[in-house]
Each structure stands twice: as C-alpha cells, then as structure tokens.
C-alpha cells in the first residue's frame, strides 16, 4: 500500500520536508516512488509547493495521504484560491 507522506531533510534544528509517495512500510527517510512537493516551515512566510495533479493521480491509484499531508494539501488549495482572487 502506498502513502503520501513527509520525509525530513535539512540540518539539525533547520528542517525542511519533501512530500513523497512511498510504500507504507518503508522507512520515513527511505525509498520513495516520487517527490510531489516540498514544505519548509523555517522560512517566513512558510514555503509550501505541491503538485496537485500528481497528488490526485496517486490518490486515484490508492495512495493514502497522512493527516499532516491532508492539512498541507488543504492549506495549499486555500493559498491558490486566495492568490487567484
């Protein structure tokens, strides 16, 4: 089973995260299938970039996003809507 989840990158106390599609049983920072975005909470304002087309493709294929990734997807969609208005 596939999961859409975060992998931690960056230095100690300065993390940034990649949003990846990975096998559910794989290690957190281990093997993944595809990178579909990134999230950097250390920047001001927070950097968040997601490829919504690929995320929806993987969800249709059966991948399940984690709770954190669901929240990030929702936040990213809200940013796109507010930027579009």
N, C-alpha and C positions, 0 to 999 in steps of 0.2 A: 504494500500500500504506500502511496506517495503522500508527502506532506509539504505544504508551503510554509517555510519557517525562516527564522533568522539564524545567521552564523556570525559569530563575533570576529571582528578584525581590529587592527589598530594596536597602539601601545598600551601599556599599563596605565589605568586611570584616564585614558583617552580613547574610548571605544567608538567604533562605527560598525554598522551591521550591513550585511548583504541579505537580501531576501532571495531565497533559493527554493527550488523544487528538489526534494531529496527523498530517498527511501526512509520510511518512518523509523526503521531500526538502525539506520546509520548514525554515527557519532555526530554531535552538534556541529563540529567544525570539520567533519569528514567529507566523504564523497557526496557529490550532488549531481543532479541531472542538468539543471540550467539556472543561471542567475536571472532573476526577473525584476530586480530593483535594488535600491540601497536606502539606508536610513542613517543619518548622522545626528545624534542628539546633542553633540558637543558644540555645534555651530549655533549662532544666533542670527536669524531665526533658524529653527531646526530644518535640516535638509532632508527631503523625502522625495524620491523619484521611483515610480513604479511603472512597469509596462502592463497596463490594464488588459491589453489584447491577449498577451501571453498568459496572464494570470487567469483570465476567463477560460482560455483554451485548456489549461491544466485542470481547472475545476471541473470542466465538462468531461475530462478524461478520468476523473475520480480522485484527484488530489484534494486533500482537506487542509485549509489554512488553519494555523493555530489561532488562539484567541487574540494574541498580540498582533498578528498579521491581519486579522479581520479588522481590528481597530485602526491599523495603519491604512488599510485599503479605504475604509470609511473616511478617514481624515484626508487622504489624498483626493478622493472624489469631491469632498467639500471644498478643498482648495481650488480644484479645477472649475467647479461651478461658480465660486466667488470671483475667480480671475476672468471667467467668461462673461460675467455681468457687467 
